[in-house]
Amino acid sequence: MLVKAIKDKLGEAALPTARAAAPKGLDASALRTLQASDAYLAGDPAARRKVADGWARLFPGDAE
């Protein structure tokens, strides 16, 4: 009980899970769908930035 009380006081964090380490963002399929959207094809800067950032996150070593 003493160890538990000390841990609670210190706010010891739980062990990290694989879910926490999963990459965030769109996968390749979602990026292709977004590239086929009307907003992307019309040249919407936000849509184009989202796609560019998504591909850069999936393939960090590739440069245009």
All heavy atoms as a GROMACS GRO file, in nm:
protein
  465
    1MET      N    1   0.083  -0.119   0.000
    1MET     CA    2   0.000   0.000   0.000
    1MET      C    3   0.087   0.125   0.000
    1MET      O    4   0.051   0.224  -0.063
    1MET     CB    5  -0.093   0.000   0.121
    1MET     CG    6  -0.209  -0.096   0.103
    1MET     SD    7  -0.334  -0.105   0.235
    1MET     CE    8  -0.313   0.032   0.336
    2LEU      N    9   0.199   0.119   0.068
    2LEU     CA   10   0.289   0.233   0.073
    2LEU      C   11   0.345   0.264  -0.066
    2LEU      O   12   0.349   0.380  -0.108
    2LEU     CB   13   0.402   0.207   0.172
    2LEU     CG   14   0.508   0.317   0.181
    2LEU    CD1   15   0.445   0.448   0.228
    2LEU    CD2   16   0.621   0.276   0.272
    3VAL      N   17   0.387   0.159  -0.138
    3VAL     CA   18   0.441   0.179  -0.272
    3VAL      C   19   0.335   0.238  -0.365
    3VAL      O   20   0.361   0.329  -0.442
    3VAL     CB   21   0.496   0.046  -0.329
    3VAL    CG1   22   0.537   0.061  -0.475
    3VAL    CG2   23   0.613  -0.002  -0.246
    4LYS      N   24   0.213   0.188  -0.355
    4LYS     CA   25   0.104   0.240  -0.436
    4LYS      C   26   0.078   0.387  -0.403
    4LYS      O   27   0.059   0.470  -0.492
    4LYS     CB   28  -0.024   0.160  -0.417
    4LYS     CG   29  -0.138   0.210  -0.505
    4LYS     CD   30  -0.265   0.134  -0.477
    4LYS     CE   31  -0.383   0.179  -0.558
    4LYS     NZ   32  -0.396   0.317  -0.589
    5ALA      N   33   0.080   0.421  -0.278
    5ALA     CA   34   0.057   0.559  -0.236
    5ALA      C   35   0.166   0.651  -0.291
    5ALA      O   36   0.140   0.762  -0.338
    5ALA     CB   37   0.050   0.569  -0.085
    6ILE      N   38   0.289   0.604  -0.288
    6ILE     CA   39   0.401   0.684  -0.340
    6ILE      C   40   0.387   0.701  -0.491
    6ILE      O   41   0.406   0.811  -0.544
    6ILE     CB   42   0.537   0.619  -0.303
    6ILE    CG1   43   0.558   0.627  -0.152
    6ILE    CG2   44   0.651   0.686  -0.378
    6ILE    CD1   45   0.678   0.548  -0.104
    7LYS      N   46   0.354   0.592  -0.561
    7LYS     CA   47   0.335   0.601  -0.705
    7LYS      C   48   0.222   0.698  -0.739
    7LYS      O   49   0.233   0.777  -0.834
    7LYS     CB   50   0.303   0.464  -0.764
    7LYS     CG   51   0.423   0.373  -0.774
    7LYS     CD   52   0.382   0.241  -0.838
    7LYS     CE   53   0.497   0.146  -0.849
    7LYS     NZ   54   0.457   0.019  -0.911
    8ASP      N   55   0.113   0.692  -0.665
    8ASP     CA   56   0.000   0.783  -0.689
    8ASP      C   57   0.041   0.928  -0.666
    8ASP      O   58   0.001   1.017  -0.742
    8ASP     CB   59  -0.118   0.746  -0.600
    8ASP     CG   60  -0.184   0.615  -0.641
    8ASP    OD1   61  -0.159   0.568  -0.754
    8ASP    OD2   62  -0.259   0.560  -0.559
    9LYS      N   63   0.121   0.952  -0.564
    9LYS     CA   64   0.167   1.088  -0.535
    9LYS      C   65   0.258   1.140  -0.644
    9LYS      O   66   0.255   1.256  -0.681
    9LYS     CB   67   0.239   1.094  -0.400
    9LYS     CG   68   0.149   1.079  -0.281
    9LYS     CD   69   0.075   1.207  -0.257
    9LYS     CE   70  -0.004   1.193  -0.128
    9LYS     NZ   71  -0.090   1.304  -0.104
   10LEU      N   72   0.345   1.052  -0.695
   10LEU     CA   73   0.440   1.092  -0.799
   10LEU      C   74   0.374   1.102  -0.936
   10LEU      O   75   0.429   1.163  -1.026
   10LEU     CB   76   0.557   0.993  -0.805
   10LEU     CG   77   0.648   0.990  -0.683
   10LEU    CD1   78   0.751   0.880  -0.698
   10LEU    CD2   79   0.716   1.123  -0.665
   11GLY      N   80   0.260   1.041  -0.950
   11GLY     CA   81   0.192   1.043  -1.079
   11GLY      C   82   0.265   0.960  -1.182
   11GLY      O   83   0.282   1.002  -1.296
   12GLU      N   84   0.308   0.842  -1.143
   12GLU     CA   85   0.381   0.755  -1.234
   12GLU      C   86   0.295   0.722  -1.355
   12GLU      O   87   0.180   0.681  -1.343
   12GLU     CB   88   0.420   0.627  -1.161
   12GLU     CG   89   0.508   0.535  -1.243
   12GLU     CD   90   0.556   0.416  -1.163
   12GLU    OE1   91   0.600   0.435  -1.049
   12GLU    OE2   92   0.548   0.305  -1.216
   13ALA      N   93   0.352   0.742  -1.472
   13ALA     CA   94   0.279   0.717  -1.597
   13ALA      C   95   0.273   0.568  -1.626
   13ALA      O   96   0.362   0.492  -1.587
   13ALA     CB   97   0.346   0.790  -1.712
   14ALA      N   98   0.170   0.529  -1.698
   14ALA     CA   99   0.157   0.390  -1.739
   14ALA      C  100   0.258   0.359  -1.848
   14ALA      O  101   0.316   0.448  -1.909
   14ALA     CB  102   0.016   0.366  -1.791
   15LEU      N  103   0.279   0.232  -1.874
   15LEU     CA  104   0.371   0.191  -1.979
   15LEU      C  105   0.314   0.230  -2.115
   15LEU      O  106   0.194   0.221  -2.138
   15LEU     CB  107   0.391   0.040  -1.974
   15LEU     CG  108   0.462  -0.014  -1.851
   15LEU    CD1  109   0.464  -0.166  -1.854
   15LEU    CD2  110   0.604   0.039  -1.845
   16PRO      N  111   0.400   0.273  -2.206
   16PRO     CA  112   0.351   0.309  -2.340
   16PRO      C  113   0.302   0.186  -2.414
   16PRO      O  114   0.354   0.075  -2.394
   16PRO     CB  115   0.472   0.371  -2.408
   16PRO     CG  116   0.589   0.324  -2.330
   16PRO     CD  117   0.540   0.295  -2.191
   17THR      N  118   0.206   0.204  -2.500
   17THR     CA  119   0.153   0.095  -2.580
   17THR      C  120   0.189   0.115  -2.726
   17THR      O  121   0.232   0.222  -2.766
   17THR     CB  122   0.000   0.086  -2.567
   17THR    OG1  123  -0.055   0.206  -2.621
   17THR    CG2  124  -0.044   0.070  -2.423
   18ALA      N  125   0.169   0.013  -2.805
   18ALA     CA  126   0.194   0.024  -2.949
   18ALA      C  127   0.100   0.126  -3.012
   18ALA      O  128   0.134   0.190  -3.109
   18ALA     CB  129   0.177  -0.112  -3.015
   19ARG      N  130  -0.018   0.140  -2.956
   19ARG     CA  131  -0.114   0.236  -3.009
   19ARG      C  132  -0.061   0.379  -2.998
   19ARG      O  133  -0.080   0.459  -3.087
   19ARG     CB  134  -0.246   0.225  -2.934
   19ARG     CG  135  -0.355   0.311  -2.993
   19ARG     CD  136  -0.486   0.295  -2.921
   19ARG     NE  137  -0.519   0.153  -2.913
   19ARG     CZ  138  -0.623   0.105  -2.850
   19ARG    NH1  139  -0.705   0.186  -2.787
   19ARG    NH2  140  -0.647  -0.024  -2.846
   20ALA      N  141   0.011   0.409  -2.894
   20ALA     CA  142   0.066   0.542  -2.876
   20ALA      C  143   0.177   0.569  -2.977
   20ALA      O  144   0.201   0.682  -3.014
   20ALA     CB  145   0.118   0.559  -2.734
   21ALA      N  146   0.244   0.465  -3.022
   21ALA     CA  147   0.355   0.482  -3.115
   21ALA      C  148   0.311   0.478  -3.261
   21ALA      O  149   0.390   0.498  -3.350
   21ALA     CB  150   0.458   0.374  -3.091
   22ALA      N  151   0.185   0.451  -3.285
   22ALA     CA  152   0.135   0.444  -3.423
   22ALA      C  153   0.145   0.580  -3.489
   22ALA      O  154   0.120   0.682  -3.428
   22ALA     CB  155  -0.010   0.395  -3.423
   23PRO      N  156   0.186   0.581  -3.616
   23PRO     CA  157   0.197   0.709  -3.686
   23PRO      C  158   0.061   0.774  -3.704
   23PRO      O  159  -0.038   0.708  -3.729
   23PRO     CB  160   0.258   0.672  -3.820
   23PRO     CG  161   0.234   0.527  -3.837
   23PRO     CD  162   0.221   0.468  -3.699
   24LYS      N  163   0.060   0.904  -3.691
   24LYS     CA  164  -0.065   0.977  -3.707
   24LYS      C  165  -0.072   1.031  -3.848
   24LYS      O  166   0.028   1.062  -3.910
   24LYS     CB  167  -0.069   1.092  -3.607
   24LYS     CG  168  -0.068   1.045  -3.463
   24LYS     CD  169  -0.086   1.161  -3.370
   24LYS     CE  170  -0.075   1.133  -3.227
   24LYS     NZ  171  -0.101   1.021  -3.164
   25GLY      N  172  -0.192   1.044  -3.898
   25GLY     CA  173  -0.208   1.099  -4.031
   25GLY      C  174  -0.277   1.001  -4.123
   25GLY      O  175  -0.322   0.895  -4.083
   26LEU      N  176  -0.281   1.039  -4.248
   26LEU     CA  177  -0.352   0.961  -4.349
   26LEU      C  178  -0.262   0.852  -4.406
   26LEU      O  179  -0.142   0.869  -4.418
   26LEU     CB  180  -0.397   1.055  -4.461
   26LEU     CG  181  -0.488   1.170  -4.418
   26LEU    CD1  182  -0.507   1.266  -4.534
   26LEU    CD2  183  -0.621   1.118  -4.370
   27ASP      N  184  -0.324   0.741  -4.445
   27ASP     CA  185  -0.248   0.637  -4.513
   27ASP      C  186  -0.251   0.664  -4.664
   27ASP      O  187  -0.313   0.760  -4.710
   27ASP     CB  188  -0.303   0.498  -4.479
   27ASP     CG  189  -0.446   0.477  -4.525
   27ASP    OD1  190  -0.508   0.572  -4.576
   27ASP    OD2  191  -0.497   0.365  -4.509
   28ALA      N  192  -0.183   0.583  -4.741
   28ALA     CA  193  -0.171   0.606  -4.885
   28ALA      C  194  -0.306   0.605  -4.954
   28ALA      O  195  -0.332   0.688  -5.042
   28ALA     CB  196  -0.079   0.501  -4.946
   29SER      N  197  -0.394   0.516  -4.914
   29SER     CA  198  -0.526   0.508  -4.975
   29SER      C  199  -0.607   0.636  -4.950
   29SER      O  200  -0.672   0.689  -5.041
   29SER     CB  201  -0.601   0.387  -4.920
   29SER     OG  202  -0.732   0.383  -4.971
   30ALA      N  203  -0.601   0.686  -4.827
   30ALA     CA  204  -0.673   0.809  -4.794
   30ALA      C  205  -0.614   0.928  -4.869
   30ALA      O  206  -0.687   1.019  -4.911
   30ALA     CB  207  -0.670   0.833  -4.644
   31LEU      N  208  -0.482   0.929  -4.887
   31LEU     CA  209  -0.419   1.038  -4.961
   31LEU      C  210  -0.460   1.036  -5.108
   31LEU      O  211  -0.487   1.140  -5.168
   31LEU     CB  212  -0.266   1.030  -4.948
   31LEU     CG  213  -0.212   1.067  -4.811
   31LEU    CD1  214  -0.065   1.033  -4.801
   31LEU    CD2  215  -0.235   1.214  -4.782
   32ARG      N  216  -0.468   0.917  -5.167
   32ARG     CA  217  -0.513   0.907  -5.307
   32ARG      C  218  -0.657   0.953  -5.321
   32ARG      O  219  -0.692   1.020  -5.419
   32ARG     CB  220  -0.497   0.764  -5.356
   32ARG     CG  221  -0.355   0.727  -5.383
   32ARG     CD  222  -0.344   0.591  -5.453
   32ARG     NE  223  -0.210   0.540  -5.436
   32ARG     CZ  224  -0.171   0.454  -5.344
   32ARG    NH1  225  -0.258   0.405  -5.258
   32ARG    NH2  226  -0.046   0.415  -5.336
   33THR      N  227  -0.741   0.919  -5.224
   33THR     CA  228  -0.881   0.964  -5.225
   33THR      C  229  -0.887   1.115  -5.216
   33THR      O  230  -0.965   1.179  -5.288
   33THR     CB  231  -0.958   0.900  -5.109
   33THR    OG1  232  -0.951   0.757  -5.122
   33THR    CG2  233  -1.103   0.943  -5.109
   34LEU      N  234  -0.806   1.173  -5.130
   34LEU     CA  235  -0.804   1.318  -5.116
   34LEU      C  236  -0.753   1.384  -5.244
   34LEU      O  237  -0.803   1.488  -5.285
   34LEU     CB  238  -0.717   1.358  -4.996
   34LEU     CG  239  -0.712   1.505  -4.960
   34LEU    CD1  240  -0.853   1.559  -4.933
   34LEU    CD2  241  -0.625   1.529  -4.839
   35GLN      N  242  -0.656   1.321  -5.310
   35GLN     CA  243  -0.605   1.376  -5.435
   35GLN      C  244  -0.710   1.373  -5.546
   35GLN      O  245  -0.704   1.454  -5.638
   35GLN     CB  246  -0.481   1.300  -5.481
   35GLN     CG  247  -0.357   1.336  -5.404
   35GLN     CD  248  -0.237   1.258  -5.451
   35GLN    OE1  249  -0.237   1.136  -5.449
   35GLN    NE2  250  -0.133   1.330  -5.491
   36ALA      N  251  -0.806   1.283  -5.536
   36ALA     CA  252  -0.912   1.274  -5.635
   36ALA      C  253  -1.030   1.365  -5.601
   36ALA      O  254  -1.124   1.376  -5.680
   36ALA     CB  255  -0.960   1.130  -5.649
   37SER      N  256  -1.025   1.432  -5.488
   37SER     CA  257  -1.136   1.517  -5.445
   37SER      C  258  -1.143   1.645  -5.528
   37SER      O  259  -1.045   1.690  -5.588
   37SER     CB  260  -1.123   1.553  -5.297
   37SER     OG  261  -1.016   1.644  -5.278
   38ASP      N  262  -1.261   1.704  -5.533
   38ASP     CA  263  -1.282   1.828  -5.607
   38ASP      C  264  -1.196   1.941  -5.553
   38ASP      O  265  -1.143   2.022  -5.629
   38ASP     CB  266  -1.430   1.868  -5.603
   38ASP     CG  267  -1.519   1.772  -5.681
   38ASP    OD1  268  -1.467   1.705  -5.774
   38ASP    OD2  269  -1.639   1.763  -5.649
   39ALA      N  270  -1.182   1.949  -5.421
   39ALA     CA  271  -1.105   2.058  -5.360
   39ALA      C  272  -0.959   2.050  -5.404
   39ALA      O  273  -0.899   2.152  -5.441
   39ALA     CB  274  -1.115   2.051  -5.208
   40TYR      N  275  -0.902   1.931  -5.403
   40TYR     CA  276  -0.762   1.915  -5.443
   40TYR      C  277  -0.745   1.949  -5.590
   40TYR      O  278  -0.652   2.021  -5.628
   40TYR     CB  279  -0.715   1.772  -5.415
   40TYR     CG  280  -0.570   1.749  -5.450
   40TYR    CD1  281  -0.470   1.777  -5.358
   40TYR    CD2  282  -0.533   1.700  -5.575
   40TYR    CE1  283  -0.336   1.757  -5.390
   40TYR    CE2  284  -0.400   1.680  -5.607
   40TYR     CZ  285  -0.302   1.708  -5.514
   40TYR     OH  286  -0.170   1.689  -5.546
   41LEU      N  287  -0.835   1.896  -5.674
   41LEU     CA  288  -0.825   1.920  -5.817
   41LEU      C  289  -0.848   2.066  -5.853
   41LEU      O  290  -0.794   2.115  -5.952
   41LEU     CB  291  -0.925   1.830  -5.891
   41LEU     CG  292  -0.896   1.679  -5.880
   41LEU    CD1  293  -1.007   1.599  -5.945
   41LEU    CD2  294  -0.761   1.646  -5.941
   42ALA      N  295  -0.925   2.138  -5.770
   42ALA     CA  296  -0.950   2.280  -5.794
   42ALA      C  297  -0.835   2.366  -5.745
   42ALA      O  298  -0.834   2.487  -5.768
   42ALA     CB  299  -1.080   2.322  -5.727
   43GLY      N  300  -0.738   2.306  -5.677
   43GLY     CA  301  -0.621   2.380  -5.632
   43GLY      C  302  -0.633   2.440  -5.494
   43GLY      O  303  -0.561   2.534  -5.460
   44ASP      N  304  -0.723   2.386  -5.410
   44ASP     CA  305  -0.738   2.436  -5.273
   44ASP      C  306  -0.606   2.419  -5.198
   44ASP      O  307  -0.554   2.307  -5.186
   44ASP     CB  308  -0.849   2.359  -5.202
   44ASP     CG  309  -0.868   2.401  -5.058
   44ASP    OD1  310  -0.855   2.522  -5.030
   44ASP    OD2  311  -0.896   2.314  -4.974
   45PRO      N  312  -0.548   2.530  -5.150
   45PRO     CA  313  -0.418   2.521  -5.083
   45PRO      C  314  -0.418   2.431  -4.960
   45PRO      O  315  -0.320   2.362  -4.934
   45PRO     CB  316  -0.386   2.665  -5.043
   45PRO     CG  317  -0.481   2.751  -5.118
   45PRO     CD  318  -0.596   2.667  -5.159
   46ALA      N  319  -0.526   2.431  -4.883
   46ALA     CA  320  -0.532   2.348  -4.762
   46ALA      C  321  -0.530   2.200  -4.799
   46ALA      O  322  -0.460   2.119  -4.734
   46ALA     CB  323  -0.655   2.381  -4.680
   47ALA      N  324  -0.605   2.162  -4.901
   47ALA     CA  325  -0.610   2.022  -4.944
   47ALA      C  326  -0.474   1.980  -5.000
   47ALA      O  327  -0.424   1.871  -4.970
   47ALA     CB  328  -0.719   2.002  -5.048
   48ARG      N  329  -0.414   2.067  -5.078
   48ARG     CA  330  -0.283   2.034  -5.137
   48ARG      C  331  -0.175   2.023  -5.029
   48ARG      O  332  -0.089   1.936  -5.036
   48ARG     CB  333  -0.245   2.136  -5.242
   48ARG     CG  334  -0.335   2.123  -5.364
   48ARG     CD  335  -0.284   2.203  -5.480
   48ARG     NE  336  -0.365   2.175  -5.597
   48ARG     CZ  337  -0.324   2.095  -5.697
   48ARG    NH1  338  -0.207   2.039  -5.692
   48ARG    NH2  339  -0.403   2.073  -5.799
   49ARG      N  340  -0.180   2.109  -4.928
   49ARG     CA  341  -0.083   2.103  -4.819
   49ARG      C  342  -0.101   1.975  -4.739
   49ARG      O  343  -0.004   1.910  -4.700
   49ARG     CB  344  -0.100   2.224  -4.727
   49ARG     CG  345   0.009   2.237  -4.623
   49ARG     CD  346  -0.003   2.364  -4.539
   49ARG     NE  347  -0.045   2.482  -4.613
   49ARG     CZ  348  -0.167   2.539  -4.604
   49ARG    NH1  349  -0.257   2.489  -4.523
   49ARG    NH2  350  -0.197   2.646  -4.674
   50LYS      N  351  -0.228   1.937  -4.716
   50LYS     CA  352  -0.256   1.814  -4.640
   50LYS      C  353  -0.202   1.692  -4.714
   50LYS      O  354  -0.143   1.603  -4.653
   50LYS     CB  355  -0.407   1.803  -4.619
   50LYS     CG  356  -0.449   1.692  -4.528
   50LYS     CD  357  -0.598   1.700  -4.500
   50LYS     CE  358  -0.641   1.598  -4.398
   50LYS     NZ  359  -0.784   1.606  -4.370
   51VAL      N  360  -0.219   1.690  -4.846
   51VAL     CA  361  -0.168   1.578  -4.925
   51VAL      C  362  -0.015   1.578  -4.924
   51VAL      O  363   0.047   1.473  -4.902
   51VAL     CB  364  -0.222   1.586  -5.070
   51VAL    CG1  365  -0.149   1.488  -5.160
   51VAL    CG2  366  -0.371   1.557  -5.072
   52ALA      N  367   0.046   1.693  -4.945
   52ALA     CA  368   0.192   1.700  -4.946
   52ALA      C  369   0.250   1.659  -4.811
   52ALA      O  370   0.348   1.583  -4.804
   52ALA     CB  371   0.236   1.842  -4.982
   53ASP      N  372   0.190   1.706  -4.703
   53ASP     CA  373   0.237   1.669  -4.570
   53ASP      C  374   0.218   1.520  -4.544
   53ASP      O  375   0.302   1.455  -4.482
   53ASP     CB  376   0.164   1.750  -4.462
   53ASP     CG  377   0.202   1.897  -4.463
   53ASP    OD1  378   0.303   1.933  -4.528
   53ASP    OD2  379   0.129   1.976  -4.400
   54GLY      N  380   0.106   1.466  -4.591
   54GLY     CA  381   0.079   1.324  -4.572
   54GLY      C  382   0.180   1.236  -4.644
   54GLY      O  383   0.231   1.139  -4.586
   55TRP      N  384   0.213   1.270  -4.770
   55TRP     CA  385   0.313   1.192  -4.843
   55TRP      C  386   0.450   1.208  -4.779
   55TRP      O  387   0.527   1.112  -4.772
   55TRP     CB  388   0.318   1.232  -4.990
   55TRP     CG  389   0.200   1.182  -5.069
   55TRP    CD1  390   0.110   1.257  -5.136
   55TRP    CD2  391   0.160   1.045  -5.090
   55TRP    NE1  392   0.015   1.177  -5.197
   55TRP    CE2  393   0.045   1.047  -5.170
   55TRP    CE3  394   0.210   0.923  -5.049
   55TRP    CZ2  395  -0.021   0.930  -5.210
   55TRP    CZ3  396   0.145   0.807  -5.088
   55TRP    CH2  397   0.031   0.811  -5.167
   56ALA      N  398   0.482   1.328  -4.732
   56ALA     CA  399   0.611   1.350  -4.667
   56ALA      C  400   0.622   1.269  -4.538
   56ALA      O  401   0.730   1.221  -4.503
   56ALA     CB  402   0.630   1.499  -4.638
   57ARG      N  403   0.512   1.253  -4.467
   57ARG     CA  404   0.511   1.174  -4.344
   57ARG      C  405   0.527   1.024  -4.376
   57ARG      O  406   0.594   0.952  -4.304
   57ARG     CB  407   0.381   1.199  -4.268
   57ARG     CG  408   0.394   1.195  -4.121
   57ARG     CD  409   0.268   1.231  -4.043
   57ARG     NE  410   0.150   1.269  -4.116
   57ARG     CZ  411   0.110   1.394  -4.140
   57ARG    NH1  412   0.181   1.494  -4.097
   57ARG    NH2  413   0.000   1.419  -4.205
   58LEU      N  414   0.465   0.979  -4.486
   58LEU     CA  415   0.475   0.837  -4.522
   58LEU      C  416   0.612   0.802  -4.578
   58LEU      O  417   0.663   0.693  -4.556
   58LEU     CB  418   0.367   0.802  -4.625
   58LEU     CG  419   0.225   0.791  -4.573
   58LEU    CD1  420   0.128   0.764  -4.689
   58LEU    CD2  421   0.212   0.682  -4.470
   59PHE      N  422   0.672   0.895  -4.652
   59PHE     CA  423   0.802   0.871  -4.715
   59PHE      C  424   0.897   0.985  -4.680
   59PHE      O  425   0.927   1.071  -4.763
   59PHE     CB  426   0.785   0.860  -4.868
   59PHE     CG  427   0.691   0.751  -4.908
   59PHE    CD1  428   0.560   0.779  -4.944
   59PHE    CD2  429   0.731   0.618  -4.905
   59PHE    CE1  430   0.472   0.678  -4.980
   59PHE    CE2  431   0.644   0.516  -4.942
   59PHE     CZ  432   0.514   0.547  -4.980
   60PRO      N  433   0.948   0.986  -4.556
   60PRO     CA  434   1.028   1.099  -4.509
   60PRO      C  435   1.160   1.119  -4.583
   60PRO      O  436   1.211   1.229  -4.589
   60PRO     CB  437   1.053   1.068  -4.362
   60PRO     CG  438   1.026   0.925  -4.346
   60PRO     CD  439   0.932   0.884  -4.454
   61GLY      N  440   1.217   1.017  -4.644
   61GLY     CA  441   1.347   1.031  -4.710
   61GLY      C  442   1.337   1.081  -4.853
   61GLY      O  443   1.436   1.122  -4.912
   62ASP      N  444   1.219   1.076  -4.912
   62ASP     CA  445   1.202   1.117  -5.052
   62ASP      C  446   1.185   1.266  -5.063
   62ASP      O  447   1.107   1.327  -4.990
   62ASP     CB  448   1.080   1.049  -5.115
   62ASP     CG  449   1.098   0.897  -5.125
   62ASP    OD1  450   1.212   0.852  -5.109
   62ASP    OD2  451   0.999   0.827  -5.146
   63ALA      N  452   1.257   1.327  -5.154
   63ALA     CA  453   1.242   1.471  -5.181
   63ALA      C  454   1.189   1.489  -5.322
   63ALA      O  455   1.219   1.410  -5.412
   63ALA     CB  456   1.377   1.541  -5.167
   64GLU      N  457   1.113   1.592  -5.341
   64GLU     CA  458   1.056   1.618  -5.473
   64GLU      C  459   1.157   1.676  -5.566
   64GLU      O  460   1.245   1.745  -5.538
   64GLU     CB  461   0.936   1.712  -5.461
   64GLU     CG  462   0.820   1.643  -5.395
   64GLU     CD  463   0.697   1.732  -5.394
   64GLU    OE1  464   0.681   1.816  -5.484
   64GLU    OE2  465   0.618   1.716  -5.304
   0.00000   0.00000   0.00000
